[in-house]
Amino acid sequence: MSHKTLLTESPMLFPLSMSVDGEVIQLASLSEQDYRAASFLDHRILESGLRRGVVAWTALRQAAEGLPIRCHFIFHTSHAGSTLLSRLIGERDAFFSVREPEILRRLVVPSQRDRRPLFLGLWSRTFHPNQTAVIKATSWVNEIASDLLHTSPGSRCLLTYVSLPVFLSALLDGAMKDIEISFTQRLHRLQQHGVGLGIEATQLTPGERVAMSWLAEMLTLCNVQQAFPARSRWVSFDRFLEEPDEYFNQAVQHLEPQVRSVGGCTPAIMQRYAKQMSVSYDANFRQTMLLQSQKKHAMEIQRGLDWFHRLSLDSVHNLPPDALRPVE
């Protein structure tokens, strides 16, 4: 079977990464099980010894041009259960989960806009007929979420989030690296919303930095929901964990309304840490960790909440109703 046939008929050849100048694309050979196992479709999957090769961008474009785009999306604030939701959705015959393709992060850059349709076509390939790909993006991609939905008029999306108090408790207790890496980009994006103008990075405490990051992502997702109200659906991860089967079925039927009687969540997945399935981790353990963090980081959590309330946002009414729900 030729590379062109493999590219058009199967997701087996996966575009893994792109050279700095964009002229060379690295391909990895992935089985259906490889896709199921991967939490991130980036350089980390190479640790398992997958076969790979390279192809020139011009050759890839010629081989894949015209592939139909047939996919949905999961956009999120980070630490909002998006990987878990992606794994659960991927267990359904109607869907094929594609988690955080590395090249999608590169396509955020405006100069790469013209490449988005071709890669969406590649990520829309599935192993079985009548499946629809569901692309779980990294939170860095939220800023082009609306553009992706414009590019693919048939796509729908889930917007997953946790409340600000939960986000503060989760991030302050061990995920500050994510905040620091994305801080400048998120602050710039927040200011593009007309919020936080004049803020300097050095002015913010850790709790305020976390709150700023949450707000930048939430306002971006709010814009998506306002632009595409029928094609997007909020998913509160905390509400989801309280009634997982009901919220999961609602999410599935939003993506594909014709899917009926989808059943509940797969218990084995609900009891594992979605990013590392060998680790036991369920809703009760998560809640215990959040409550411990709430006590440990009470001062910075309060600073983050106070910072948010001082903004007196005109756009706060666009946030989901439970966006400020406390850790309970």
Sequence and secondary structure as in RCSB ss.txt:
>XXXX:A:sequence
MSHKTLLTESPMLFPLSMSVDGEVIQLASLSEQDYRAASFLDHRILESGLRRGVVAWTALRQAAEGLPIRCHFIF
HTSHAGSTLLSRLIGERDAFFSVREPEILRRLVVPSQRDRRPLFLGLWSRTFHPNQTAVIKATSWVNEIASDLLH
TSPGSRCLLTYVSLPVFLSALLDGAMKDIEISFTQRLHRLQQHGVGLGIEATQLTPGERVAMSWLAEMLTLCNVQ
QAFPARSRWVSFDRFLEEPDEYFNQAVQHLEPQVRSVGGCTPAIMQRYAKQMSVSYDANFRQTMLLQSQKKHAME
IQRGLDWFHRLSLDSVHNLPPDALRPVE
>XXXX:A:secstr
  HHHHHHH S EEEEEE TTS EEEEEE  HHHHHH S SSGGGGGG   EEEEEHHHHHHHHTT    EEEEE
E SSSSHHHHHHHHHTSTTEEEEE  HHHHHTTSGGGGGGHHHHHHHHT  SSTT EEEEE  GGGGGGHHHHHH
H TT  EEEEE  HHHHHHHHHTT HHHHHHHHHHHHHHHHHTT STT  GGG  HHHHHHHHHHHHHHHHHHHH
HH TTTEEEEEHHHHHHSHHHHHHHHHHHH TT        HHHHTEETTEEEEE  HHHHHHHHHHHHHHTHHH
HHHHHHHHHHT  GGGGGS TTTT    
